[in-house]
Amino acid sequence: MISENTKSKGDIEMTIKHVDGQEQTTCFTNAVLHSGREALAAALANNVGDGFDFYVNRMLFGDGGTSEGVPRFVDSNRDGLYGVTRASKNVIASIDPAIPSQVIFTSVLGFDEANGFTINEMALKMANGHLYSMATFPDQNKTSSIQITWTWRISFV
């Protein structure tokens, strides 16, 4: 008898590279949303309809993830960012060869992207338009002097 449930969890690494070459890394977690869990169940049951569109293809970045500087709680029923989407980027997806039950999504906000905005929330968006997971984090003021590489790992444990 199986006594524990399989759960998906996510960890996000934000690596900021400054024009002068300095780098700093911050890590935080995400919330897997109901729409993401439903997509997993539908895929496993082959209940996908005419076309498979449950894969993650975009990373969204927004400006409404904090309230008075404190990151907002992400309820699993959310279906969109809190604020305005300031950038929508393609992702590079790969399976971690050392941990085959982990997928890694990577995206980069370049030196010339989303400048002048405070980024404090992000989400993984599936090809069907629904969000898979979402995270909020302390304000990050995006300027042309920084590039941010996002590495988002989703593990099934």
N, C-alpha and C positions, 0 to 999 in steps of 0.2 A: 504494500500500500504506500502511495506517495503521501508524505506527511507535510510537505511544504510547497508553497506556490512558487512558480517562476515569476520573477519580477524584472522589469526593465528599469534601469537607473542611468542617469547621465552625469558626466563630469565635463566641465568646460574649462579650457585653458586659454587665457588671453595673453598673448605675448606682444608687448608694445616695443617697437623698434623706433628709436629716435633718429633724426637726420644725422646726428653726430656719431651714430653707431651703438650707443648705449641701448641695452635691452632690459626689460623687467617683465616678470610673469606673475599673473594672478590666477587663482583657480576658484571656481564656485560650482554649485550643482544646479540641476534643472528639475522641472516637473514634467513627467510624461502625461500628456493630456488624454482625456477620454477618447478623442478622435484618433489619437495614435494607437491606443490600446485596441480600439475597434478595428483599425486597419490591420493590426497584427492578427487578430482573430479571423477576419475575413480572408486574409492571405492563406493562413493555415488551413482554412476550411474550403479553399478554392472557390470562395464566393466573391469573385472579382468582376463578374460581368463580362462585357465584350473586350475590355482592355485593362491591363494591369496599370494602375496609377497610384499605388500605395507607397511608392518610393520617394525618398526625400530628394528634392532637387534645388531647393533655395534655402538661404539663411537670411532672415529678416532682422533688421536693426532699427530700434525705435527710441523715442525720447520720453515715454511716459511711465517708465519702470520704477520711479521713486516718488515718494510723497514727503516733502520737506527733507529731502536728502536720504531718506530711509527706503531701501528696496521694498517694493510691494510684494505681498504674498501672492503666489500664483496658484489659484484653485484649478484643479484638473478639469473643470468644466469650461474654462476659457476657450474662446474660439477666435481670438485676435489679440494683437498687441494692445496695451493700454493707451499708447499715444500714436503719433504719426510715424509711419514707416519712412525712415530717412535713407535707408539703403536696402536693396534686395540683391543678393549676390548668389551666383551659382556655387554649388559645393562640389568638392572632390570627395567621393565616397570610396572607402576601402575597408576590407575586413582585416583586423589585426592578425597577422600570421601566428603570433604567439598565444593569442586568445581568440580562437575562432568564433566565439559567441559575442564578440565585440565589434561594432562597426564604428569607424572614425569618419567624421565629416570635417572637412577643412575649407576655410574661406579666408580671404584677405581683404581688409579695407585698406586700400592703398593710400599713399601720401596725398593724392588728389581727390579722394572720395569722402563724402559726408562731412566736409569741413564746415566748422561754425556751428555744429550741432552737439548737444549733449546726448551721448548714447548710454542708455541704462537698462535696456531690455532687448531680448533677441528671441527668435523662434526658428525652429526647423519646419519648413513648409513642404508638404507633399505635392506631387504632380496633380492630385485631384483638387488642390486648393485649400485643403484643411491643414491645420497645424498638427505636427506630431508631438512636439514638446516645446517648452518655453522656459526662459530664465529672466530674472531681474537681478541687477547688481548695482553697486555704487556708481554714481555719475562719472562718466569718462568724457571729457571735453575733447572732441576730435578736431585737430588742426592739421595743417599741411606739414608740420614738423614731426608727425608720427604716422607710422603704418602699424596696423593691428592684424596679427594673424590669430585666427580663432580655430581651435582644435576641440571639437565636441565629440566625446566618446559616449556611445550608448552600449551598455552591457546588459546581458540577460543572465541573471543570477538566481 
